[in-house]
Amino acid sequence: MSIRHSRTIHAIATLALAGAAGAVVTPAPAAAVALPGGKANYVVSLGHLANNFRGNWVRLGTYEFSSSGTVTARMWVWSQGNPVARVGTGTTPDSSCSTLAGSSSSRVRTCQILTAGGFTAAAGETRTGTFSVSADVVSIHWNVSSGVWTDEWYVRPSPDGLMTRLDFKYNTKALYGYGYGSNAALSTRRAMSTVKGFTGTLRLDHVGWSGDSVGTSFGQVFNHTAFSTCTTTTWCLTYLQPSSTGACQATGGCPHYGGGTDANVSSIQYFIQKLSNTDRRDTLWHWCTCLAMERGEFCYTGNSHVKPMMQIIDDTGAFRGWVGVEASFYNSSSPDPRRSDMISVFRFTDFR
């Protein structure tokens, strides 16, 4: 080989190496973060409920997890520190599922359904954070302007694999909570006729605050099949529970008309309503018939129970229950109205 030829090869090799050194190298994509239970979209209820405390609050809304390791919460918030009045939903059930009969205590009364203030509008709180999953626990660190806010939940996949339950482990601010997720879009929801036709057994787990004390109830069957669908107002369900053994009694409830009196009225008016076509919002409203009778009212305007709820939907788009909160603030100018508030977190579901 000539010296000139050898120098030419060396020059070509040098140029090739220089080009390789200056090349733009595309980094490998970051590894996807495992979603909790393999599910992205959750409905969640949270509450700070403590004995002998008047600053309790509840939150209800959604958590959206991304494989990038980020999570977004959109929540409605109700607090004893900022009590809000009940609001009308604009829906009054039609005569196929209710009655206008003047003093009826044996059928649902035709009344505009109420819910907690703010729940007919968009969620007022949005926050973002990062999460990680280790063994059977998902940990969330929220980006907040001051202090630290973290969640920890036990991850419990359902036996059929169609949804995941989050069991409360720890929260910097909350003391109780429920969560359920699937890969169905958060815009997926089921009609009231489907809710009534659900063939599973819905059981209630409930942690509630009233009168400065926290109480619990677990496993009570919620008789959703007893509700009536409405012919015209198809987005609501109604039910009159004929009697109750614990509520609507003479002592502390209805001294003239309640159960145990000569009138012996202990029926309860129940209403469930869809609040949106594009998300999971429903609401439950109920009150003792005799309370309206005590006031000489047809539709009760006192301290009724308003319970915002979010539908639990599995991967197939099937209805599986609700998570919810109660945000019933006493609407009175009495010297101590907060003691009569009724606030809670709960779930109705076949997977608990």
C-alpha positions in Angstrom: 0.0 0.0 0.0 1.3 3.5 -0.9 1.8 6.1 1.7 -0.7 8.4 0.0 -3.4 5.6 0.0 -2.7 4.8 3.7 -3.1 8.5 4.6 -6.4 8.7 2.6 -7.9 5.8 4.6 -6.8 7.3 7.9 -8.4 10.6 7.0 -11.8 8.9 6.1 -11.7 7.0 9.4 -11.0 10.1 11.4 -13.9 11.9 9.8 -16.2 9.0 10.5 -15.2 9.0 14.2 -15.7 12.7 14.4 -19.2 12.4 12.9 -20.1 9.7 15.4 -18.9 11.8 18.3 -21.0 14.7 17.2 -24.2 12.7 16.5 -27.4 13.4 18.5 -28.3 10.4 20.5 -32.0 10.0 21.4 -32.3 8.8 25.0 -34.3 5.7 25.8 -37.9 6.5 27.0 -38.4 6.4 30.7 -39.8 3.2 32.0 -43.6 3.3 32.6 -44.6 3.5 36.3 -47.0 0.7 37.4 -50.6 2.0 38.0 -52.2 1.0 41.3 -53.8 -2.4 40.6 -53.3 -1.7 36.9 -56.1 0.9 37.0 -55.9 4.6 36.0 -59.2 6.2 37.0 -60.5 6.3 40.6 -63.4 7.7 42.5 -62.4 8.7 46.0 -64.1 10.0 49.2 -62.0 11.4 52.1 -62.9 12.8 55.5 -61.4 14.4 58.6 -63.9 13.4 61.2 -62.9 13.7 64.8 -64.7 13.6 68.2 -65.3 16.9 69.9 -64.0 18.9 66.9 -65.9 21.5 64.8 -63.5 21.9 61.9 -64.3 18.6 60.2 -64.4 18.3 56.4 -65.1 15.9 53.6 -63.8 15.6 50.0 -65.3 13.7 47.1 -63.9 13.4 43.5 -61.5 11.6 41.3 -57.9 10.5 41.1 -56.4 10.0 37.6 -53.1 8.1 37.6 -50.7 8.2 34.6 -47.9 5.7 33.7 -45.6 8.7 33.7 -45.8 8.6 37.5 -48.1 11.7 37.9 -51.6 11.8 39.4 -54.3 14.5 39.3 -57.1 15.0 41.8 -60.3 16.9 41.2 -62.4 17.2 44.3 -65.5 18.9 45.8 -64.8 20.1 49.4 -67.3 20.7 52.2 -66.1 22.0 55.6 -67.6 22.9 58.9 -65.3 26.0 58.7 -67.3 27.1 55.6 -70.8 25.5 55.8 -72.9 25.8 52.7 -76.6 25.6 52.3 -78.4 22.8 50.4 -79.3 23.6 46.8 -82.0 22.4 44.5 -81.0 20.3 41.6 -83.8 21.5 39.4 -85.4 18.0 39.3 -88.8 17.1 40.8 -89.8 13.5 40.2 -92.9 13.0 38.2 -96.2 11.5 39.4 -95.3 8.0 38.2 -92.8 7.7 41.1 -94.1 10.3 43.6 -97.3 11.9 44.8 -98.8 15.4 45.4 -101.4 14.1 47.9 -101.5 16.6 50.6 -100.7 14.7 53.8 -99.4 11.4 52.3 -97.0 9.5 54.5 -97.3 6.3 52.5 -95.7 7.4 49.2 -92.7 9.5 48.1 -93.6 13.2 48.1 -93.2 15.2 44.9 -90.4 17.5 46.0 -87.5 19.1 44.2 -84.4 17.0 45.0 -81.7 18.8 47.1 -78.0 18.2 47.2 -75.0 19.8 48.9 -74.1 23.3 47.9 -71.5 23.4 45.1 -72.1 19.8 43.8 -74.0 21.0 40.8 -71.0 22.9 39.6 -67.5 21.8 38.6 -65.1 20.5 41.2 -63.5 23.4 43.1 -60.2 21.8 44.0 -57.6 20.5 41.5 -54.1 19.3 42.6 -51.3 17.3 41.0 -48.7 15.0 42.5 -46.5 12.0 41.9 -47.0 8.4 43.0 -45.2 5.1 43.4 -46.4 1.6 44.0 -44.5 -0.7 46.3 -45.8 -4.2 47.0 -49.5 -3.6 47.8 -49.3 0.1 48.7 -49.6 3.2 46.5 -48.0 6.3 47.9 -48.9 9.8 46.6 -47.0 13.0 47.2 -49.2 16.1 46.4 -47.7 19.3 45.1 -49.1 21.9 47.6 -47.9 25.4 48.3 -47.2 24.9 51.9 -46.3 21.9 54.1 -46.5 18.3 53.0 -49.5 16.3 51.9 -49.2 12.6 51.3 -51.6 9.7 50.8 -51.0 6.0 51.3 -53.5 3.3 50.3 -53.5 -0.5 50.3 -54.2 -1.7 46.7 -56.8 -4.5 46.6 -57.7 -5.9 43.1 -61.2 -7.4 42.8 -61.4 -11.2 42.3 -62.7 -10.7 38.8 -59.9 -8.3 38.0 -62.3 -5.7 36.7 -61.6 -3.0 39.3 -59.3 -2.1 42.2 -60.2 -1.0 45.7 -58.1 1.5 47.7 -58.2 0.8 51.4 -57.2 3.8 53.5 -53.8 3.5 55.1 -52.6 7.1 55.8 -53.3 10.6 54.8 -51.6 13.8 56.2 -54.9 15.6 56.4 -57.7 13.0 56.3 -58.6 10.3 58.8 -60.9 8.1 56.7 -61.4 7.3 53.0 -62.6 5.0 50.3 -61.5 4.6 46.7 -62.3 2.4 43.7 -60.7 2.4 40.2 -60.8 0.9 36.8 -59.7 1.7 33.3 -63.2 2.9 32.3 -63.1 6.6 31.4 -64.3 9.0 34.2 -66.9 10.2 31.7 -68.4 6.7 31.7 -71.6 6.4 33.9 -74.7 4.3 34.1 -78.4 5.3 33.9 -80.7 5.1 36.9 -82.6 2.2 35.2 -79.3 0.3 35.2 -78.6 1.2 38.8 -82.0 -0.2 39.8 -81.4 -3.3 37.7 -78.0 -4.1 39.3 -78.1 -7.7 40.3 -75.4 -7.6 43.0 -75.8 -6.8 46.7 -74.8 -3.3 47.7 -73.6 -3.0 51.3 -73.0 0.3 53.2 -69.8 1.1 55.1 -70.1 4.5 56.8 -68.1 6.7 59.1 -70.2 9.7 60.3 -70.0 12.7 62.6 -72.9 14.3 64.4 -73.3 15.8 67.9 -69.5 16.0 68.4 -69.1 12.2 68.1 -67.9 9.8 65.3 -69.9 6.7 64.7 -69.5 3.8 62.2 -71.7 1.3 60.5 -70.6 -1.6 58.3 -72.3 -4.1 56.1 -75.9 -2.9 56.0 -77.6 -3.9 52.8 -78.8 -1.0 50.7 -82.0 -2.1 49.0 -81.6 -0.4 45.6 -84.1 -2.7 43.9 -86.9 -1.2 46.0 -86.5 2.2 44.4 -88.9 3.2 41.6 -87.9 4.5 38.2 -89.7 7.5 36.9 -91.4 7.6 33.5 -90.6 11.2 32.6 -87.8 12.2 35.0 -85.9 9.0 34.0 -82.7 10.3 35.6 -84.0 9.9 39.2 -85.2 7.1 41.5 -87.5 7.3 44.5 -88.4 5.1 47.4 -90.5 5.4 50.6 -89.1 3.2 53.3 -92.4 2.4 55.2 -90.9 2.5 58.7 -87.6 2.6 60.6 -86.6 1.3 63.9 -84.0 3.9 64.7 -84.9 7.1 62.9 -88.1 9.2 62.8 -89.0 8.3 66.4 -90.9 10.4 69.0 -87.8 11.1 71.2 -85.6 13.7 69.6 -87.3 13.4 66.3 -91.0 13.8 65.7 -92.8 14.3 69.1 -96.3 14.5 67.6 -96.2 12.3 64.5 -93.2 10.0 64.7 -92.9 6.3 65.4 -94.1 5.6 69.0 -96.8 8.3 68.9 -100.4 7.7 68.1 -99.8 8.8 64.5 -96.8 6.4 64.4 -95.3 7.7 61.2 -91.7 6.6 60.8 -91.4 6.4 57.0 -88.4 7.9 55.2 -88.4 9.7 51.8 -85.5 8.7 49.6 -84.4 10.2 46.3 -81.4 9.4 44.0 -80.6 11.6 41.1 -78.0 11.7 38.3 -76.3 15.1 38.2 -74.3 14.9 35.0 -74.3 13.2 31.6 -70.5 13.5 31.4 -69.1 12.3 34.7 -69.9 10.0 37.6 -71.9 12.4 39.9 -75.1 11.2 41.5 -76.8 12.5 44.7 -78.8 10.9 47.5 -81.4 12.9 49.5 -83.5 11.6 52.4 -85.6 12.7 55.3 -88.2 11.5 57.7 -91.8 12.2 56.5 -92.9 13.1 60.0 -90.3 16.0 60.1 -92.2 17.8 57.4 -95.5 17.0 59.2 -94.2 18.5 62.4 -93.5 21.8 60.5 -96.8 21.7 58.5 -94.8 21.3 55.3 -95.2 19.0 52.3 -91.5 19.2 51.4 -89.2 19.3 54.3 -87.0 22.4 54.5 -85.1 21.5 57.7 -81.9 19.5 58.3 -82.4 16.8 55.7 -79.6 14.5 54.6 -77.7 15.5 51.4 -75.2 13.0 50.2 -73.1 13.6 47.0 -71.9 10.4 45.4 -69.7 9.2 42.6 -70.5 6.0 40.6 -68.1 3.1 40.8 -67.7 1.7 37.3 -65.6 -1.4 36.4 -63.5 -2.1 33.3 -66.5 -3.3 31.3 -68.4 -0.1 32.1 -70.7 -1.9 34.6 -72.2 -0.1 37.6 -70.7 -1.5 40.9 -71.9 1.1 43.5 -70.9 4.5 44.9 -68.4 6.2 47.1 -69.9 9.3 48.7 -70.0 11.9 51.5 -72.6 13.6 53.5 -72.4 17.4 53.8 -75.6 18.3 55.7 -75.0 21.6 57.6 -77.6 22.7 60.1 -79.5 25.6 58.5 -80.3 27.6 61.7 -79.1 30.6 63.5 -79.1 28.8 66.8 -76.2 29.5 69.2 -74.5 26.3 68.3 -75.5 25.2 64.8 -72.3 23.2 64.1 -73.2 20.6 66.7 -76.2 19.6 64.6 -74.2 19.1 61.4 -74.2 15.7 59.8 -71.1 14.8 57.8 -69.7 11.5 56.7 -67.7 9.3 54.2 -69.3 6.1 52.9 -69.5 3.5 50.2 -72.2 1.4 48.8 -70.7 -1.5 46.8 -70.6 -5.3 46.2 -66.8 -5.3 46.6 -65.8 -4.3 50.1 
